[in-house]
Amino acid sequence: MGADDRKLGVFIRDLVLAAALPIALYFFASETLRRLDPDANAKREAQQKAVAASNRLNSIFSSNNRLDDPSDDEDYTDTESEGEQSRSRSRRRRRRRRSPPRKRVQDFDLTQYEQVIAGEVVSPADIPVTFKDIGGLDEIIEELREAVIYPLTLPHLYSGHSSLLTAPSGVLLYGPPGCGKTMLAKALARESGACFINLHISTLTEKWYGDSNKLVAAVFSLARKLQPAIVFIDEIDAVLGTRRSGEHEASGMVKAEFMTHWDGLASATTEGGNQRICVMGATNRIQDIDEAILRRMPKKFAVGLPNAAQRRSIFELTLRDTKIDTTDTQADYETASSTRVNGSNGRRAAFELDVLVRLSAGMSGSDIKEACRDAAMVPVREYIRTQTQSGKRMRGIRGDDVRGLQTEDFFGLRKPGPAQQRLQQAQEAHRELEHNDQGSAHSGSTEEVDDFDDVDTGTKPSADRRGRWQEEVR
């Protein structure tokens, strides 16, 4: 019996080894080949991107109630009767029945190229910009609502009246840099509830021949699955510029592919009607865009430099949460437009918005924001400097003790330069305005200047420049 048991044990051991050896060899060979595969990391990253893209799109669909009908979000008011509330609910149910059901990501498969484009999709709920955050562009905002948002979100209303009333296939925002074109596009996506595909130029650039064309096709195929959707291309002149005889063949093919799919938006339809996809571009070089691209963007909005009323609105929006000095100070110059001048006492408001609006002529919205940012730093610098010179610890500094923003904080801060140099100029100007005689300040030269040129970089403010400032604010 003992010999038989030993033979049985040896047999079982050999059987286990014979079964385990092929499995071990298989895993060893697989791991070896995987390590030798030059595209192993790329495949693993592609799988991770596919999972991330699906999760991202699912979260967009589940967390964001896109505005297929903005009236669905209306809250009941206390003044409505039960009958009015019942009729409102009935109207909402009828509108929802007319609207086609929205698909989820599980309802369709994403190709590997659509997965790449899915990384550029931004949920409207994640966009922190609304039309209320944009100052001075009320007319353009209203036109965008009527031409883009309502056709995208209320297709049954427009298509029922006329087949011509559809969302435009393309919208172009053009104008000088820093005037709010990109903010308008983001706010448009937020207000409309449409999926926002923020298409970067680098996304369409691939080293393999033909991949860029497939990515362009994926942009439109993914937009059809996610509609209503807005495809936004910032600096569109860089990717869809004028075609030239000497440009690279791949660049011309990408433009041709883009225009081919773009043309398909006008004629293609879905079960619920016309496709709700809009291509939006922003540029400050409209002359460099190909004419065929411009033809496909029938709605063009010029976003120019703000006028006085628009600059006032931008200042108010930018400084809405900034501490303002509301006291009166001794006037160092006459301010005919000031609303708080105390007669012959020569006193003026510490912060005068009218002066800033006038001196900011020719500045863009971005320039105004940066000027406000630089000016808001002046009181903080002064307070920190005072506290450190008095020997107090930085941890004991309180933000509430910082003085409010004054008009003089904007002096000389528009031109770029080192922070220390700008601080020194502000301090020197402040000391000179305090110690000089008020009468001599009124007797300086009255040469007219524009904007913030009253302080020259690297020079000390003089009485002549103060006189120029007096003439400008008059």
Protein Blocks (a to p, Z undefined) as FASTA:
>chain_A
ZZmmmmmmmmmmmmmmmmmmmmmmmmmmmmmmmmmpmklmmmmmmmmmmmmmmmmmmmmm
mmpccdfblklmpccdfkbcfklmmmmmmmmmmmmmmpccdddfklpccdfklmmmmmmp
ccfklpcbdfklpghilmmmmmmmmmmmmmmmmmmlmmmmomklccdfbdcdeddehiop
mmmmmmmmmmnopacddddfklmpcfbghklmmmmmmmmmmmmmmpccddddehkllmmc
ccdfkbcfklmmmmmmmmmmmmmmmmpccfkbccddddddddfblklpcfklmmmmmbac
ddddddfklmmmmmmmmmmmgccdfbdcddfbdcfkbcbbghjnopacfbdfklmmmmmg
oiafklmmmmmmmmmmmmmmmmmmmmmmnopafklpcfklpccddfklmgoplpgcdfkl
mmmmmmmmmmmmmmpcfklmmmmccbdcehjllbcghiacdfklmmmmmmmmZZ
